Amino acid sequence: MSVVHVPETDVLRRQDPELAEILYGERERQATTLQLVAAENFTSPAVLAALGSSLANKYAEGYPGARHHGGCEIVDVAERIAVDRAKALFGADHANVQAHSGSSAVLAAYAALLRPGDTVLALGLPYGGHLTHGSPANFSGRWFDFVPYGVDAETGLIDYEQVRTLARTHRPKAIVCGSIAYPRHIDYAFFREVADEAGAHLIADAAHPIGLVAGGAAPSPVPYADVVCATTHKVLRGPRGGMILCGSELAERVDRAVFPFTQGGAQMHTIAAKAVAFGEAATPAFAAYTHQVVANARVLAAGLAAEGLHVTTGGTDTHLITADPAPLGVDGRAARGLLAAAGIVLDCCALPHAHDRGLRLGTAAVTTQGMREGEMARVSALMARVLRQETAAQRARAEVRELTGAFAPYPG
Ligand SMILES: Cc1ncc(COP(=O)(O)O)c(C=O)c1O
């Protein structure tokens, strides 16, 4: 990959050096530290080119062929291409690519299927549910009556029998499956069966695994869920944004729930960038990438477990790992701080059935950089040395710099 943005950033440097410095600084930070935030990735220069294009100037309320603004004939083509590529990539009857974010996609899914006050079953926040799955601080918890299901205290796996029992007891209008931190594949067929028995809609919030689904490295929720919500910026490696997939019978309701119900004008530069990302995701190279993401995560998880961290569910099927560093003598927050000082960037997360917070990390970005199993073994060993405070931050930072220097996200 080569950097295509040099002329534009030169323009910025001349006009607004203060902001240009910030952009260069962030590019440097991303290139010289290890990006293990599970929700992040490095988009391609082609995706960045679409994002930084003149499509950012265009107002386009409505849908292709039915806009409330003039001059949409060209951006209409971009949106049609994005929709067609998303439908083909995921085998869906319908795709809405206008959702501004993953949260906007979930809001629109609720708007399409529910009324305020309806009961919804979703993974509880302490077990890895997202804010939009019933947090009292979010529209979801304010406007709907969420009933949380959990994970088994021993195995960390979704308590499927609890899901069935709660669905029978509460007769929800919708069941949500999906998580910010669940490292295993979800049994979508099971959720479908339970939803059918309860007369509920099934909403899959596949924000995290959707990129793996695109590459064939994770099972698809599309054949099972009434509505699939997703983000385009995680493993899928597109621009920051959301997407909704559904059957043709719900297409109109979903589209109306996005615009005009929850959003205004579509962001055409982002939609064009989504189209570029869907095009990339349809290639054999992307399929190979997603399988490498999982292989890397498995080695990283096994390495961390061998070093003594408690890895939730004992491993991973995906790009995502959660782990309790307590056996190494630090809690999640302290661990994140130690690792950040060493140039290893990741998140804290709630740990199921635990008081202290743990660590959440993922392999999407480092795999895009070209790292493989050998590098993951090295990273897990380095993380353990940092957490045990056997290696000083400065020394660890030098090791991280050496590693990232060999795997530049945007070479050239
Ligand atoms: C399961 C799930 N749903 C929704 C979202 C929200 O996405 P966004 O941050 O784009 O609003 C996320 C983001 O990480 C997520 O993991």
Ligand as a Chemical Component Dictionary entry (heavy atoms), coordinates in Angstrom:
data_LIG
# 
_chem_comp.id                   LIG 
_chem_comp.type                 NON-POLYMER 
_chem_comp.pdbx_formal_charge   0 
_chem_comp.three_letter_code    LIG 
# 
loop_
_chem_comp_atom.comp_id 
_chem_comp_atom.atom_id 
_chem_comp_atom.alt_atom_id 
_chem_comp_atom.type_symbol 
_chem_comp_atom.charge 
_chem_comp_atom.model_Cartn_x 
_chem_comp_atom.model_Cartn_y 
_chem_comp_atom.model_Cartn_z 
_chem_comp_atom.pdbx_ordinal 
LIG C1 C1 C 0 -21.788 -4.862 19.181 1  
LIG C2 C2 C 0 -21.652 -3.420 18.854 2  
LIG N1 N1 N 0 -22.745 -2.711 18.536 3  
LIG C3 C3 C 0 -22.683 -1.417 18.223 4  
LIG C4 C4 C 0 -21.480 -0.748 18.204 5  
LIG C5 C5 C 0 -21.480 0.722  17.949 6  
LIG O1 O1 O 0 -20.749 1.152  16.863 7  
LIG P1 P1 P 0 -20.371 2.710  16.748 8  
LIG O2 O2 O 0 -19.280 2.975  17.703 9  
LIG O3 O3 O 0 -19.981 2.844  15.304 10 
LIG O4 O4 O 0 -21.616 3.487  17.072 11 
LIG C6 C6 C 0 -20.304 -1.430 18.535 12 
LIG C7 C7 C 0 -19.014 -0.731 18.538 13 
LIG O5 O5 O 0 -18.000 -1.208 18.937 14 
LIG C8 C8 C 0 -20.391 -2.812 18.861 15 
LIG O6 O6 O 0 -19.297 -3.522 19.181 16 
# 
loop_
_chem_comp_bond.comp_id 
_chem_comp_bond.atom_id_1 
_chem_comp_bond.atom_id_2 
_chem_comp_bond.value_order 
_chem_comp_bond.pdbx_ordinal 
LIG C1 C2 SING 1  
LIG C2 N1 SING 2  
LIG C2 C8 DOUB 3  
LIG N1 C3 DOUB 4  
LIG C3 C4 SING 5  
LIG C4 C5 SING 6  
LIG C4 C6 DOUB 7  
LIG C5 O1 SING 8  
LIG O1 P1 SING 9  
LIG P1 O2 DOUB 10 
LIG P1 O3 SING 11 
LIG P1 O4 SING 12 
LIG C6 C7 SING 13 
LIG C6 C8 SING 14 
LIG C7 O5 DOUB 15 
LIG C8 O6 SING 16 
# 
